[in-house]
Amino acid sequence: MKNINSKSDLDRTIYALTQLQSAQEVLLKAQFERSLESLKPVNIIKNTFNDMANSPDLLKSILSTSLGFVSGFVTKKIFVGLSNNPFRKFLGHIIQIGVTTVISTNPDAVKTLGNKFIGAIFQRKSKS
C-alpha cells in the first residue's frame, strides 16, 4: 500500500477498504450459508449415497462379492445335496467359505476362466 499524504487520499483509501470489506462480508455470508446447508444430516446422507452410486470401484466390489456368495452357496448345495450327514454339511460350509473367498478376491481371474470355459463349450459344439 502507498503512503497517505492528504486527507483526500485518506478518504479514498477508507472508502476503498470499506467497499472491499463489504464485498468480503457478502462472500463470507454466502460461503457460510453453503457450509451450513451442506452440513445438514439429510444432505450429508444424500451426498454419501450419490458418491457411492457414482463410484465404479464400489459397484465392481459389490458385484464380485455377490458373485462370490452365490457361487459359494451353489457349490455347497451341489456338494451337500439332501444329505443329513453332519460331516458332509461341515465340509460343505468349509467349501462354501473357500469358494466365496477365492471368487471375491480374484474376480478378474474367475472372469477369464469363465470366458475360456464358455469359449471351449461353444467351440466343441460348432465342431460337432
Backbone as numpy.savetxt, mean C-alpha at the origin, in Angstrom:
# Nx Ny Nz CAx CAy CAz Cx Cy Cz
18.66 45.39 3.84 17.82 46.55 3.84 18.72 47.79 3.84
18.25 48.84 3.17 19.04 50.08 3.08 18.83 50.95 4.32
19.72 51.89 4.47 19.61 52.83 5.60 18.46 53.79 5.36
17.77 54.13 6.43 16.64 55.08 6.36 17.15 56.42 6.87
17.07 57.46 5.99 17.62 58.77 6.32 16.56 59.84 6.54
15.34 59.61 6.06 14.32 60.65 6.19 13.02 60.04 6.70
12.12 60.95 7.11 10.82 60.50 7.61 10.01 59.84 6.50
10.11 60.34 5.28 9.36 59.74 4.17 9.87 58.33 3.85
11.21 58.10 3.94 11.75 56.74 3.76 11.25 55.82 4.87
11.20 56.35 6.08 10.70 55.57 7.21 9.23 55.20 6.99
8.42 56.16 6.55 6.99 55.89 6.30 6.81 54.84 5.20
7.57 54.96 4.12 7.48 53.97 3.03 7.91 52.59 3.50
8.96 52.53 4.28 9.44 51.23 4.79 8.41 50.62 5.74
7.84 51.44 6.60 6.80 50.95 7.52 5.60 50.45 6.72
5.19 51.19 5.70 4.05 50.79 4.87 4.35 49.46 4.16
5.55 49.34 3.59 5.94 48.10 2.88 5.95 46.92 3.85
6.50 47.11 5.02 6.54 46.03 6.01 5.15 45.67 6.52
4.28 46.66 6.64 2.89 46.39 7.05 2.18 45.57 5.98
2.39 45.93 4.72 1.79 45.16 3.62 2.32 43.73 3.60
3.63 43.58 3.80 4.24 42.25 3.83 3.67 41.43 4.99
3.52 42.07 6.14 2.96 41.38 7.30 1.52 40.95 7.04
0.72 41.78 6.40 -0.67 41.44 6.09 -0.74 40.26 5.13
0.11 40.28 4.10 0.12 39.18 3.13 0.54 37.88 3.80
1.56 37.94 4.64 2.01 36.73 5.34 0.95 36.23 6.32
0.21 37.15 6.94 -0.86 36.76 7.86 -1.95 36.00 7.12
-2.33 36.48 5.92 -3.34 35.79 5.12 -2.86 34.39 4.74
-1.60 34.29 4.29 -1.04 32.98 3.94 -0.98 32.05 5.14
-0.60 32.58 6.29 -0.51 31.77 7.50 -1.89 31.25 7.92
-2.91 32.10 7.84 -4.27 31.67 8.19 -4.76 30.60 7.23
-4.47 30.75 5.94 -4.89 29.75 4.96 -4.20 28.41 5.22
-2.90 28.46 5.52 -2.17 27.24 5.82 -2.70 26.58 7.09
-3.03 27.38 8.08 -3.59 26.85 9.33 -4.91 26.13 9.05
-5.77 26.73 8.23 -7.05 26.09 7.89 -6.84 24.77 7.17
-5.89 24.73 6.21 -5.59 23.48 5.50 -5.07 22.42 6.46
-4.19 22.83 7.37 -3.63 21.88 8.35 -4.73 21.37 9.28
-5.58 22.25 9.73 -6.67 21.87 10.62 -7.61 20.88 9.92
-7.91 21.14 8.66 -8.79 20.25 7.89 -8.14 18.88 7.68
-6.85 18.86 7.41 -6.18 17.58 7.15 -5.99 16.75 8.42
-6.08 17.37 9.57 -5.89 16.63 10.82 -7.19 16.10 11.43
-8.30 16.33 10.75 -9.56 15.77 11.23 -9.51 14.25 11.06
-10.00 13.49 12.04 -9.93 12.04 11.97 -10.55 11.45 10.70
-11.65 12.00 10.25 -12.29 11.47 9.04 -11.36 11.63 7.84
-10.70 12.78 7.73 -9.81 13.02 6.61 -8.55 12.17 6.70
-8.07 11.93 7.90 -6.90 11.06 8.06 -7.23 9.66 7.59
-8.38 9.13 8.00 -8.79 7.78 7.59 -9.01 7.73 6.08
-9.67 8.75 5.54 -9.94 8.77 4.10 -8.63 8.82 3.31
-7.70 9.64 3.73 -6.41 9.73 3.04 -5.61 8.44 3.15
-5.70 7.78 4.30 -5.00 6.51 4.47 -5.56 5.46 3.52
-6.88 5.37 3.42 -7.48 4.40 2.50 -7.17 4.73 1.04
-7.15 6.02 0.71 -6.79 6.41 -0.66 -5.35 6.03 -0.97
-4.45 6.24 -0.03 -3.05 5.87 -0.24 -2.91 4.35 -0.40
-3.65 3.60 0.41 -3.58 2.14 0.31 -4.16 1.66 -1.01
-5.26 2.25 -1.44 -5.90 1.83 -2.68 -5.04 2.16 -3.89
-4.25 3.20 -3.82 -3.42 3.61 -4.95 -2.01 3.03 -4.90
-1.74 2.17 -3.93 -0.41 1.58 -3.80 -0.35 0.24 -4.54
0.41 0.15 -5.63 0.48 -1.11 -6.38 1.20 -2.21 -5.58
2.15 -1.83 -4.73 2.86 -2.83 -3.94 1.94 -3.49 -2.94
1.06 -2.71 -2.34 0.12 -3.27 -1.37 -0.84 -4.24 -2.05
-1.34 -3.86 -3.21 -2.27 -4.72 -3.94 -1.58 -6.03 -4.34
-0.34 -5.93 -4.80 0.42 -7.12 -5.18 0.65 -8.01 -3.96
0.96 -7.40 -2.83 1.20 -8.15 -1.61 -0.07 -8.86 -1.13
-1.19 -8.17 -1.20 -2.46 -8.78 -0.80 -2.81 -9.95 -1.71
-2.61 -9.77 -3.01 -2.91 -10.86 -3.95 -2.02 -12.07 -3.73
-0.73 -11.84 -3.52 0.17 -12.98 -3.33 -0.13 -13.70 -2.01
-0.46 -12.95 -0.97 -0.81 -13.58 0.30 -2.11 -14.36 0.19
-3.09 -13.80 -0.51 -4.36 -14.49 -0.70 -4.16 -15.77 -1.50
-3.35 -15.67 -2.55 -3.06 -16.86 -3.36 -2.38 -17.92 -2.50
-1.49 -17.49 -1.62 -0.81 -18.43 -0.73 -1.78 -19.13 0.21
-2.70 -18.37 0.80 -3.68 -18.96 1.71 -4.58 -19.96 0.97
-5.06 -19.57 -0.18 -5.95 -20.45 -0.95 -5.21 -21.71 -1.37
-3.99 -21.55 -1.86 -3.21 -22.72 -2.28 -2.93 -23.65 -1.11
-2.58 -23.08 0.02 -2.33 -23.91 1.20 -3.57 -24.65 1.64
-4.72 -24.00 1.62 -5.97 -24.62 2.00 -6.34 -25.75 1.05
-6.21 -25.50 -0.25 -6.53 -26.54 -1.25 -5.58 -27.72 -1.11
-4.30 -27.45 -0.90 -3.33 -28.53 -0.73 -3.66 -29.37 0.50
-4.04 -28.73 1.58 -4.42 -29.47 2.79 -5.65 -30.33 2.53
-6.65 -29.78 1.85 -7.87 -30.54 1.56 -7.57 -31.74 0.68
-6.69 -31.55 -0.30 -6.32 -32.67 -1.17 -5.58 -33.74 -0.36
-4.66 -33.32 0.49 -3.87 -34.28 1.26 -4.70 -35.00 2.31
-5.49 -34.26 3.07 -6.24 -34.85 4.17 -7.51 -35.53 3.66
-8.21 -34.90 2.75 -9.44 -35.47 2.22 -10.49 -35.59 3.32
-11.16 -36.70 3.34 -12.20 -36.96 4.35 -11.68 -37.79 5.52
-10.36 -37.91 5.62 -9.75 -38.73 6.66 -10.00 -38.16 8.05
-10.19 -39.05 9.01 -10.32 -38.66 10.41 -9.05 -38.97 11.20
-8.03 -39.39 10.51 -6.77 -39.73 11.14 -6.11 -38.45 11.68
-5.87 -38.38 13.01 -5.30 -37.16 13.59 -3.89 -36.85 13.08
-3.10 -37.90 12.83 -1.75 -37.67 12.32 -1.80 -37.06 10.92
-2.71 -37.57 10.11 -2.85 -37.05 8.74 -3.36 -35.59 8.77
-4.26 -35.28 9.70 -4.75 -33.91 9.83 -3.62 -32.98 10.29
-2.80 -33.44 11.24 -1.67 -32.65 11.70 -0.69 -32.39 10.57
-0.39 -33.44 9.81 0.51 -33.30 8.67 -0.10 -32.36 7.62
-1.41 -32.41 7.47 -2.10 -31.50 6.55 -1.93 -30.05 6.96
-2.00 -29.77 8.27 -1.78 -28.40 8.76 -0.35 -27.93 8.47
0.60 -28.82 8.71 2.01 -28.47 8.45 2.21 -28.19 6.96
1.65 -29.03 6.10 1.78 -28.82 4.65 1.10 -27.52 4.25
-0.07 -27.24 4.82 -0.77 -25.99 4.50 0.09 -24.78 4.86
0.69 -24.79 6.02 1.55 -23.67 6.44 2.75 -23.53 5.51
3.35 -24.66 5.15 4.51 -24.63 4.26 4.17 -24.09 2.88
3.09 -24.58 2.29 2.68 -24.12 0.96 2.30 -22.64 1.00
1.56 -22.24 2.02 1.18 -20.83 2.15 2.41 -19.94 2.25
3.39 -20.34 3.05 4.60 -19.55 3.23 5.40 -19.45 1.93
5.58 -20.58 1.25 6.37 -20.59 0.02 5.71 -19.73 -1.05
4.41 -19.88 -1.24 3.72 -19.13 -2.29 3.63 -17.66 -1.94
3.43 -17.33 -0.68 3.33 -15.91 -0.29 4.67 -15.19 -0.41
5.76 -15.88 -0.12 7.06 -15.21 -0.17 7.70 -15.22 -1.55
7.26 -16.11 -2.44 7.85 -16.22 -3.78 6.79 -16.17 -4.87
6.00 -15.13 -4.96 4.91 -15.13 -5.95 5.41 -15.10 -7.39
6.55 -14.46 -7.63 7.06 -14.39 -9.00 7.53 -15.77 -9.48
8.19 -16.52 -8.61 8.63 -17.86 -8.98 7.44 -18.77 -9.23
6.41 -18.66 -8.42 5.21 -19.48 -8.59 4.52 -19.12 -9.91
4.48 -17.83 -10.23 3.88 -17.38 -11.48 4.64 -17.95 -12.68
5.96 -17.92 -12.62 6.78 -18.46 -13.70 6.55 -19.95 -13.86
6.56 -20.69 -12.75 6.31 -22.14 -12.82 4.91 -22.44 -13.34
3.92 -21.67 -12.92 2.56 -21.85 -13.40 2.45 -21.62 -14.89
3.11 -20.59 -15.39 3.09 -20.32 -16.83 3.75 -21.44 -17.61
4.87 -21.98 -17.11 5.55 -23.10 -17.78 4.66 -24.34 -17.77
4.00 -24.60 -16.65 3.14 -25.76 -16.53 1.95 -25.67 -17.50
1.32 -24.50 -17.54 0.18 -24.31 -18.45 0.64 -24.38 -19.90
1.81 -23.81 -20.19 2.36 -23.89 -21.54 2.63 -25.32 -21.95
3.16 -26.13 -21.02 3.44 -27.53 -21.32 2.15 -28.30 -21.58
1.11 -28.00 -20.85 -0.18 -28.70 -21.04 -0.74 -28.38 -22.41
-0.73 -27.11 -22.80 -1.30 -26.72 -24.09 -0.44 -27.21 -25.25
0.88 -27.31 -25.07 1.73 -27.84 -26.13 1.44 -29.31 -26.34
1.23 -30.05 -25.26 0.96 -31.47 -25.36 -0.36 -31.71 -26.08
-1.38 -30.88 -25.80 -2.67 -31.02 -26.46 -2.58 -30.68 -27.95
-1.78 -29.69 -28.29 -1.68 -29.29 -29.70 -0.90 -30.30 -30.51
0.03 -31.07 -29.90 0.80 -32.11 -30.60 -0.04 -33.34 -30.86
-1.04 -33.58 -30.02 -1.86 -34.80 -30.15 -2.80 -34.74 -31.31
